Amino acid sequence: MLRRDFISKIIEQMVNAVARLLELNGKEEPQKFLNQFDELMNTYFKLNSDKLNLLLENEEERDALLLDEKLKNYQIRMFIDAGFAFIETEQSEKAKICVQIIERIQQQHSNVFEFPTIESSKITQDLIELKELISV
């Protein structure tokens, strides 16, 4: 019970941190965004953007945050914005990893029905745009 309460508190804090990060624009201020992104990655996942590929591997502690249902849309939006920032700073390999992480998150929650919203439509459109930029 204590562990679940502890994880819930961390998730709550992470929602706030991601929300603050998303106030920055990864396309317009890519380096500022990536600095904050690295700080968030280090705080919650104990890694930096050079080790993003570790989020593609199964690891119970990191997955508890990465694949949490409450964080799903926040995480997807964050990795989309990070992907755009990586494209802007000519780090396309990291942008590709962001897309793979997004797909992993989506796969985890593929059985959960979510009513379409303006935000989910925007996420879908931005993800398509990011994939197009990566494939060029």
N, C-alpha and C positions, 0 to 999 in steps of 0.2 A: 504494500500500500504506500509506504514512504517513497519508494522508487518511482511509482506512477505519479505521485504528487510532485516529486522533484522534476520529472520529465515534463509534466504539465506546466510547471512554473517556467522552465527553460523555454518551452514552446511559446508561451505567452510573451516572454522577453524577446524571443526571436521574431515573432510577428511584428512587434514594435520596431525592432532594428531593421527588418526588411522594409517595412513601411517607410521609415526614414530614408533608407537607401533608394527606394523607388521614387522619392521626390526629386532625385537627381536625374538628369537625362543622359543616358549612356551614349546617345548619338551626338549631343551638343557639347557635353563635357566628359569625354571618354576617360581621360586620365584621372580626373577627380572621382568619377564613378568607380573606376577600377581600384583606386586606393581604398575607398570605403568598402568595396566588395571584398578585397583582400583582408581587410580588418574583420569583416563579418565572417569570412571563411575561417580565419585563424581563431576567432573567438568561439564559434559554434562547432566547427568541424576539425579544428586543430590542423589545418593545412592551408597553403596559399595557392594562388592560381597556377603555379607551376606543377602542382600535384592534383589538379582537378580530376584527372583520370581516376583517382582513387575513389571518387564518388560513384563510379560505374561498377565498383566491386561491392559484393555483399559484406557488410560489416555492421553488426548489430547496433552499436552505439550511434554511429553516423546515420544509419538508416532510420533510427527512431525519430530523428529530426527531418532528414531529407524526404522521407516517404510518409510523413504524418499527414493525415487527411485535412486537418485544419489549415495546414501550411501550403497545401497543394498549389492553389492559384498564385499565392505570393511567391512561392519558389519558382514556378514556371515563369512568371513575369520577371523575376530577378534574373534568371538565367537567360531569358530572351534579351533583356537589356544588357547583360554582361556580354552576350554574343555580339550585339551591335557595337558595344564599346571595343571588344577585341578586334572586330573588323576595322573599325576606325583607326585603331593603333597597329594595324597590319599584323595581327596575331591570329590568322585564320584557323590554325590548328586548335587553338583554345576555343574559338567560336564553335568549331565542329564538336568538341567535347561537350560544350554547353547544350547543343542540340541533342546529343546522345543522353545527357543527364535528364533533359526534359522528357525525352521518349521513355526513359526508365520510370520517371515519376508518373507519366500518363499511363504506362502499362500497369503499374501497381494499382492504380485507381480506375482501371478500365471497366470494372463491373459496377461502379457507382454511377447511377444516373444523376445528371445535373441539368436542371432546366437551363436552356440557352439564355444568356444575358448579353448585354452590350459589352461587358468586360470579357466574357468568354469568346465572343465574336472577334473582339480586338486582339485577344491573345492568339487565336487561330490565324488571323490575318498577318500579325507580326511574325509569327513562327514561319509561315509560308514565305514571307519576305526575307527573313533571316536565312532560310534554307536556300533560297534563290541566290542570295549574295555569296553564300559559301560555295555553291556549285559553279560559280563563274570563274 
